[in-house]
Amino acid sequence: VEMPGIKGLRTLQGTSNPVFFLREELSAEVGRRDDIITISIETPYREDSAAIVNSVVDAYQKYQTSEKRTTTSDLLETLQESKKKSDAEMEAIRNKMYEFTRQHPTLNFSGFLNNELAAISSALTQAQLETISARSQWPAGNPAVIRAQKKEEELYNKYEQTKKRYTEVNSLESEYQRMFTDLEQKKEFDKVLSDRIREVQLNVDSKGFDNIQVLEPARIASEP
């Protein structure tokens, strides 16, 4: 109603409420098999009918373009904020992993410790058998029994120390693996975000918001 050339139309000047009049008289129908919208209106003046229909179409195009531009801009802003947050989280994980490996330089020796633990365990088992054998042959306090017991005790202490180290390394490796997994997930999410941002940014730059085409503008009827 407020568009140039519409408010002063004779058809609207003869009504007390132009908006209500347009609501009642204007017809908009969507095709059953397509998205074509047909707009029409009957007024006492042919020129007014064509002007009103063309103004409605123009207003609809501007509204849709504005809505899509606003929605797309909001989406782009949200994606960029998420990307910024994701980048900060990845950087924090990387820093944590670096500090973690710096504090635990033996992190990569779990395989070696596992082999060492197995070897000590085997030696301890053999020492225990030797102690049993010595005790079966000699009385308590015999030098052979004392040597066997001492060897068994030394191997037992070594076994416990190595087992503790192995348990600690396994725990540390598990913690490091969790950080690594988190980082990989963040990388994948960041890649998806980057791709989506490029896609939305392309739409913004190309200004491809107006996909509404007017197939046939309203014309002044040649006959009543």
Residue frames relative to the residue before (quaternion, step in Angstrom):
aa qw qx qy qz dx dy dz
V 1.0000 0.0000 0.0000 0.0000 0.00 0.00 0.00
E 0.7283 0.4370 -0.2357 0.4723 3.59 0.99 -0.81
M 0.4762 0.6796 -0.4492 0.3310 3.59 1.21 -0.09
P 0.6186 -0.5675 0.3854 0.3831 3.59 -1.09 0.67
G 0.8178 0.2582 -0.2052 0.4717 3.52 -1.01 0.89
I 0.6505 0.5233 -0.3236 0.4454 3.60 1.22 -0.17
K 0.6644 0.5354 -0.3197 0.4120 3.55 0.82 -0.98
G 0.7324 0.4401 -0.2413 0.4602 3.59 1.06 -0.70
L 0.3873 0.7282 -0.4854 0.2900 3.59 1.23 0.13
R 0.5756 -0.6162 0.4160 0.3404 3.55 -1.02 0.80
T 0.6097 0.5742 -0.3536 0.4166 3.56 1.06 -0.77
L 0.7285 0.4301 -0.2386 0.4769 3.58 0.89 -0.93
Q 0.5986 0.5653 -0.3701 0.4303 3.57 1.09 -0.54
G 0.6837 0.4849 -0.2862 0.4642 3.53 1.16 -0.50
T 0.6611 0.4698 -0.3160 0.4923 3.60 1.25 0.19
S 0.4785 -0.6735 0.4822 0.2913 3.58 -1.12 0.65
N 0.7862 0.1472 -0.0700 0.5960 3.59 1.16 -0.57
P 0.2590 -0.8150 0.4976 0.1449 3.61 0.05 1.28
V 0.6387 0.5322 -0.3382 0.4410 3.61 0.99 -0.81
F 0.6601 0.4968 -0.3031 0.4751 3.57 0.90 -0.89
F 0.6256 0.5470 -0.3333 0.4453 3.57 1.02 -0.82
L 0.6778 0.4845 -0.2925 0.4693 3.59 0.89 -0.94
R 0.6208 0.5490 -0.3396 0.4448 3.57 1.03 -0.77
E 0.7149 0.4598 -0.2472 0.4651 3.54 0.96 -0.89
E 0.7796 0.3897 -0.1834 0.4548 3.56 0.92 -0.90
L 0.6405 0.5421 -0.3343 0.4291 3.57 1.08 -0.62
S 0.1471 -0.7929 0.5885 0.0574 3.57 -0.93 0.92
A 0.0005 -0.7797 0.6257 -0.0235 3.58 -0.97 0.92
E 0.0005 0.8157 -0.5756 0.0585 3.57 -0.55 1.17
V 0.2758 -0.7474 0.5861 0.1475 3.57 -0.99 0.93
G 0.5155 -0.6639 0.4540 0.2957 3.55 -0.91 0.96
R 0.5174 -0.6652 0.4476 0.2990 3.58 -1.01 0.78
R 0.7820 0.3102 -0.1535 0.5184 3.58 1.05 -0.70
D 0.7626 0.2308 -0.1620 0.5822 3.59 1.24 0.11
D 0.5460 -0.6113 0.4610 0.3402 3.57 -1.31 -0.09
I 0.3670 0.7403 -0.4875 0.2822 3.58 1.21 0.41
I 0.1857 -0.7742 0.5997 0.0808 3.54 -0.85 1.07
T 0.1573 -0.7846 0.5964 0.0634 3.56 -0.75 1.07
I 0.0957 -0.8050 0.5855 0.0036 3.56 -0.66 1.17
S 0.0961 0.7964 -0.5895 0.0944 3.55 -0.91 0.91
I 0.0045 -0.7756 0.6311 0.0116 3.52 -1.31 0.39
E 0.2337 -0.7509 0.6003 0.1459 3.55 -1.11 0.67
T 0.0447 0.7840 -0.6148 0.0727 3.54 -0.78 1.10
P 0.6492 -0.5195 0.3694 0.4150 3.60 -1.21 0.23
Y 0.7627 0.3131 -0.1692 0.5399 3.59 1.22 -0.44
R 0.4663 -0.7127 0.4528 0.2637 3.56 -0.69 1.14
E 0.6385 0.5357 -0.3288 0.4441 3.57 0.99 -0.84
D 0.6472 0.5245 -0.3145 0.4551 3.57 1.00 -0.81
S 0.6301 0.5468 -0.3390 0.4348 3.59 0.95 -0.82
A 0.6798 0.4801 -0.2877 0.4739 3.58 0.88 -0.96
A 0.6610 0.5163 -0.3092 0.4483 3.59 0.93 -0.88
I 0.6601 0.5092 -0.3103 0.4568 3.58 0.94 -0.88
V 0.6665 0.5023 -0.3097 0.4556 3.60 0.84 -0.93
N 0.6806 0.4817 -0.2986 0.4643 3.59 0.86 -0.92
S 0.6415 0.5144 -0.3254 0.4668 3.61 1.04 -0.68
V 0.6310 0.5222 -0.3301 0.4692 3.58 1.04 -0.76
V 0.6456 0.5125 -0.3163 0.4697 3.58 0.95 -0.85
D 0.6623 0.5071 -0.3027 0.4611 3.58 0.93 -0.90
A 0.6583 0.5052 -0.3075 0.4656 3.59 0.96 -0.86
Y 0.6427 0.5245 -0.3189 0.4585 3.57 1.02 -0.81
Q 0.6408 0.5226 -0.3219 0.4612 3.58 0.98 -0.83
K 0.6726 0.4938 -0.2996 0.4627 3.57 0.89 -0.92
Y 0.6449 0.5264 -0.3216 0.4512 3.57 1.00 -0.82
Q 0.6763 0.4934 -0.2903 0.4636 3.59 0.88 -0.96
T 0.6494 0.5166 -0.3150 0.4606 3.57 0.97 -0.84
S 0.6607 0.5077 -0.2986 0.4654 3.57 0.97 -0.88
E 0.6558 0.5162 -0.3079 0.4567 3.58 0.96 -0.89
K 0.6802 0.4854 -0.2933 0.4644 3.57 0.90 -0.92
R 0.6419 0.5186 -0.3321 0.4567 3.58 1.00 -0.80
T 0.6586 0.5065 -0.3056 0.4651 3.58 0.97 -0.87
T 0.6626 0.5085 -0.3008 0.4603 3.57 0.93 -0.94
T 0.6775 0.4915 -0.2899 0.4641 3.58 0.92 -0.92
S 0.6474 0.5122 -0.3176 0.4666 3.57 0.99 -0.81
D 0.6410 0.5134 -0.3193 0.4729 3.58 1.01 -0.80
L 0.6429 0.5215 -0.3167 0.4631 3.57 1.00 -0.85
L 0.6538 0.5166 -0.3113 0.4569 3.57 0.94 -0.90
E 0.6506 0.5164 -0.3112 0.4618 3.56 0.96 -0.85
T 0.6498 0.5132 -0.3078 0.4687 3.58 0.99 -0.86
L 0.6581 0.5090 -0.3059 0.4629 3.58 0.95 -0.89
Q 0.6653 0.5063 -0.3028 0.4576 3.57 0.96 -0.86
E 0.6318 0.5125 -0.3295 0.4792 3.58 1.06 -0.71
S 0.6427 0.5109 -0.3159 0.4756 3.58 1.01 -0.82
K 0.6390 0.5241 -0.3207 0.4627 3.58 1.02 -0.81
K 0.6392 0.5276 -0.3150 0.4624 3.56 0.98 -0.85
K 0.6607 0.4967 -0.2939 0.4800 3.56 0.98 -0.89
S 0.6523 0.5221 -0.3095 0.4540 3.58 0.97 -0.89
D 0.6425 0.5248 -0.3181 0.4589 3.59 0.98 -0.85
A 0.6560 0.5088 -0.3080 0.4646 3.57 0.99 -0.85
E 0.6500 0.5125 -0.3117 0.4666 3.59 1.01 -0.81
M 0.6468 0.5089 -0.3201 0.4692 3.60 0.99 -0.79
E 0.6484 0.5150 -0.3183 0.4616 3.56 0.96 -0.84
A 0.6374 0.5266 -0.3228 0.4607 3.58 1.03 -0.79
I 0.6538 0.5020 -0.3120 0.4724 3.60 0.99 -0.83
R 0.6410 0.5239 -0.3266 0.4561 3.60 0.95 -0.85
N 0.6571 0.5055 -0.3075 0.4670 3.58 0.94 -0.88
K 0.6495 0.5178 -0.3070 0.4645 3.55 1.03 -0.84
M 0.6548 0.5040 -0.3073 0.4720 3.58 1.00 -0.82
Y 0.6390 0.5236 -0.3273 0.4588 3.58 0.99 -0.80
E 0.6753 0.4848 -0.2901 0.4741 3.56 0.90 -0.93
F 0.6243 0.5555 -0.3258 0.4421 3.56 1.07 -0.78
T 0.6992 0.4516 -0.2715 0.4831 3.60 0.86 -0.94
R 0.6118 0.5443 -0.3530 0.4526 3.58 1.12 -0.59
Q 0.7028 0.4571 -0.2597 0.4792 3.57 1.03 -0.80
H 0.7769 0.2479 -0.1319 0.5636 3.58 1.21 -0.47
P 0.0695 -0.8541 0.5151 0.0207 3.59 0.47 1.19
T 0.6735 0.4899 -0.3038 0.4627 3.64 1.16 -0.41
L 0.2935 0.8122 -0.4706 0.1806 3.55 1.28 0.26
N 0.7097 0.4793 -0.2570 0.4478 3.59 1.07 -0.72
F 0.6019 0.6085 -0.3491 0.3814 3.62 1.22 0.00
S 0.3223 0.7712 -0.5054 0.2143 3.61 1.16 0.30
G 0.6241 0.5409 -0.3408 0.4493 3.58 1.05 -0.73
F 0.6497 0.5093 -0.3062 0.4741 3.56 0.99 -0.88
L 0.6648 0.5046 -0.3077 0.4568 3.57 0.93 -0.92
N 0.6161 0.5521 -0.3447 0.4435 3.56 1.03 -0.72
N 0.6677 0.4821 -0.2909 0.4870 3.58 0.96 -0.89
E 0.6452 0.5213 -0.3181 0.4591 3.55 1.01 -0.86
L 0.6492 0.5225 -0.3153 0.4539 3.57 0.96 -0.87
A 0.6489 0.5136 -0.3181 0.4625 3.58 0.97 -0.82
A 0.6550 0.5127 -0.3149 0.4571 3.60 0.98 -0.85
I 0.6643 0.4946 -0.3052 0.4700 3.58 0.97 -0.90
S 0.6244 0.5448 -0.3339 0.4492 3.57 1.02 -0.80
S 0.6538 0.5080 -0.3063 0.4698 3.56 0.99 -0.85
A 0.6588 0.5047 -0.3003 0.4702 3.58 1.00 -0.88
L 0.6366 0.5272 -0.3240 0.4602 3.57 1.03 -0.80
T 0.6327 0.5281 -0.3306 0.4598 3.57 0.97 -0.81
Q 0.6571 0.5036 -0.3028 0.4721 3.54 0.97 -0.88
A 0.6487 0.5156 -0.3165 0.4617 3.61 1.01 -0.83
Q 0.6304 0.5305 -0.3305 0.4604 3.57 1.01 -0.75
L 0.6430 0.5078 -0.3131 0.4802 3.56 1.04 -0.78
E 0.6503 0.5117 -0.3184 0.4625 3.56 1.02 -0.80
T 0.6258 0.5275 -0.3373 0.4651 3.60 1.04 -0.71
I 0.6426 0.5129 -0.3170 0.4727 3.55 0.96 -0.85
S 0.6572 0.5106 -0.3048 0.4631 3.55 0.97 -0.87
A 0.6590 0.5105 -0.3113 0.4563 3.60 0.95 -0.89
R 0.6657 0.5019 -0.3036 0.4613 3.55 0.94 -0.86
S 0.6499 0.5133 -0.3261 0.4558 3.56 1.08 -0.60
Q 0.7270 0.4256 -0.2375 0.4836 3.57 1.20 -0.51
W 0.8045 0.2142 -0.0798 0.5482 3.58 1.07 -0.74
P 0.5285 -0.6268 0.4634 0.3362 3.57 -1.13 0.54
A 0.6643 -0.4941 0.3795 0.4130 3.55 -1.30 0.36
G 0.7465 0.3530 -0.2802 0.4895 3.58 -0.95 0.88
N 0.4962 0.6368 -0.4369 0.3966 3.54 1.27 -0.18
P 0.5858 -0.6089 0.4014 0.3536 3.63 -0.96 0.86
A 0.6397 0.5256 -0.3380 0.4475 3.62 0.97 -0.72
V 0.6588 0.4941 -0.3025 0.4800 3.55 1.02 -0.82
I 0.6408 0.5300 -0.3187 0.4548 3.58 1.00 -0.88
R 0.6541 0.5090 -0.3129 0.4637 3.60 0.95 -0.89
A 0.6604 0.5078 -0.3097 0.4583 3.58 0.94 -0.86
Q 0.6676 0.5007 -0.2990 0.4629 3.55 0.97 -0.88
K 0.6408 0.5293 -0.3144 0.4587 3.58 1.02 -0.82
K 0.6521 0.5095 -0.3067 0.4703 3.55 0.96 -0.91
E 0.6527 0.5129 -0.3118 0.4624 3.57 0.97 -0.89
E 0.6570 0.5192 -0.3071 0.4523 3.58 0.95 -0.90
E 0.6508 0.5199 -0.3097 0.4585 3.58 0.97 -0.91
L 0.6771 0.4830 -0.2871 0.4753 3.57 0.94 -0.89
Y 0.6199 0.5401 -0.3409 0.4560 3.57 1.06 -0.74
N 0.6625 0.4974 -0.3005 0.4726 3.60 0.92 -0.93
K 0.6477 0.5137 -0.3110 0.4689 3.57 1.01 -0.84
Y 0.6331 0.5364 -0.3165 0.4596 3.54 1.04 -0.84
E 0.6727 0.4955 -0.2954 0.4634 3.60 0.90 -0.94
Q 0.6509 0.5167 -0.3152 0.4583 3.59 0.98 -0.82
T 0.6731 0.4877 -0.2872 0.4761 3.56 0.96 -0.92
K 0.6312 0.5305 -0.3295 0.4600 3.57 1.01 -0.80
K 0.6403 0.5215 -0.3228 0.4625 3.58 1.00 -0.79
R 0.6460 0.5113 -0.3106 0.4741 3.56 0.98 -0.89
Y 0.6581 0.5211 -0.3020 0.4518 3.57 0.94 -0.94
T 0.6528 0.5113 -0.3080 0.4665 3.58 1.00 -0.87
E 0.6518 0.5158 -0.3099 0.4616 3.57 1.00 -0.85
V 0.6639 0.5003 -0.3044 0.4650 3.58 0.93 -0.89
N 0.6353 0.5268 -0.3301 0.4582 3.57 0.98 -0.82
S 0.6535 0.5081 -0.3078 0.4691 3.54 1.00 -0.85
L 0.6563 0.5065 -0.3013 0.4711 3.56 1.00 -0.85
E 0.6541 0.5099 -0.3151 0.4613 3.54 0.98 -0.82
S 0.6194 0.5354 -0.3397 0.4630 3.56 1.07 -0.71
E 0.6538 0.5041 -0.3091 0.4722 3.55 1.00 -0.84
Y 0.6512 0.5084 -0.3093 0.4711 3.57 0.99 -0.84
Q 0.6383 0.5319 -0.3208 0.4547 3.57 1.02 -0.83
R 0.6229 0.5316 -0.3404 0.4621 3.58 1.03 -0.72
M 0.6555 0.4987 -0.3126 0.4731 3.57 0.97 -0.84
F 0.6403 0.5320 -0.3145 0.4560 3.57 1.00 -0.85
T 0.6581 0.5047 -0.2988 0.4721 3.57 0.97 -0.90
D 0.6365 0.5244 -0.3224 0.4647 3.58 0.99 -0.83
L 0.6550 0.5174 -0.3083 0.4563 3.56 0.99 -0.87
E 0.6541 0.5106 -0.3149 0.4607 3.58 0.94 -0.86
Q 0.6433 0.5095 -0.3233 0.4711 3.58 1.01 -0.78
K 0.6426 0.5166 -0.3147 0.4701 3.57 1.02 -0.82
K 0.6266 0.5385 -0.3364 0.4518 3.59 1.02 -0.78
E 0.6607 0.5043 -0.3050 0.4649 3.57 0.94 -0.90
F 0.6565 0.5047 -0.3018 0.4724 3.56 0.97 -0.89
D 0.6463 0.5274 -0.3093 0.4567 3.56 1.01 -0.86
K 0.6340 0.5278 -0.3264 0.4614 3.58 1.04 -0.76
V 0.6475 0.5076 -0.3126 0.4748 3.57 0.97 -0.88
L 0.6395 0.5238 -0.3194 0.4633 3.57 0.99 -0.83
S 0.6617 0.5160 -0.3061 0.4498 3.58 0.89 -0.94
D 0.6549 0.5062 -0.3115 0.4667 3.57 0.94 -0.87
R 0.6696 0.4961 -0.3005 0.4640 3.57 0.95 -0.87
I 0.6281 0.5331 -0.3329 0.4588 3.59 1.01 -0.77
R 0.6487 0.5097 -0.3185 0.4669 3.59 0.95 -0.85
E 0.6457 0.5290 -0.3134 0.4527 3.56 1.01 -0.84
V 0.6921 0.4593 -0.2755 0.4840 3.58 0.88 -0.95
Q 0.6378 0.5364 -0.3247 0.4472 3.57 0.99 -0.84
L 0.6155 0.5458 -0.3371 0.4579 3.55 1.09 -0.74
N 0.6489 0.5089 -0.3131 0.4710 3.57 1.01 -0.78
V 0.6458 0.5168 -0.3155 0.4651 3.56 1.03 -0.80
D 0.6920 0.4889 -0.2783 0.4524 3.57 0.89 -0.97
S 0.7073 0.4543 -0.2655 0.4720 3.57 1.01 -0.78
K 0.3044 -0.7842 0.4822 0.2446 3.56 1.35 -0.22
G 0.3215 0.7811 -0.4780 0.2409 3.54 1.08 0.73
F 0.2684 0.7928 -0.5058 0.2089 3.54 0.76 1.01
D 0.7239 0.4392 -0.2496 0.4699 3.54 1.03 -0.77
N 0.0898 0.8038 -0.5797 0.0990 3.55 -0.12 1.28
I 0.4660 0.6489 -0.4518 0.3970 3.55 1.25 0.49
Q 0.0960 -0.8062 0.5834 0.0211 3.56 -0.66 1.09
V 0.3150 -0.7183 0.5893 0.1937 3.53 -1.03 0.84
L 0.2808 -0.7939 0.5200 0.1431 3.55 -0.42 1.22
E 0.8057 -0.0289 0.0589 0.5887 3.57 1.00 -0.80
P 0.2935 -0.7685 0.5388 0.1816 3.61 -0.35 1.17
A 0.5699 -0.5847 0.4498 0.3621 3.54 -1.20 0.51
R 0.1053 -0.7872 0.6067 0.0338 3.57 -0.96 0.90
I 0.5708 -0.5764 0.4549 0.3675 3.50 -1.21 0.53
A 0.4432 -0.7121 0.4777 0.2615 3.56 -0.68 1.07
S 0.4156 -0.7162 0.5057 0.2423 3.57 -0.95 0.86
E 0.7588 0.2308 -0.1482 0.5907 3.55 1.27 -0.39
P 0.6134 -0.5571 0.3999 0.3918 3.61 -1.14 0.49
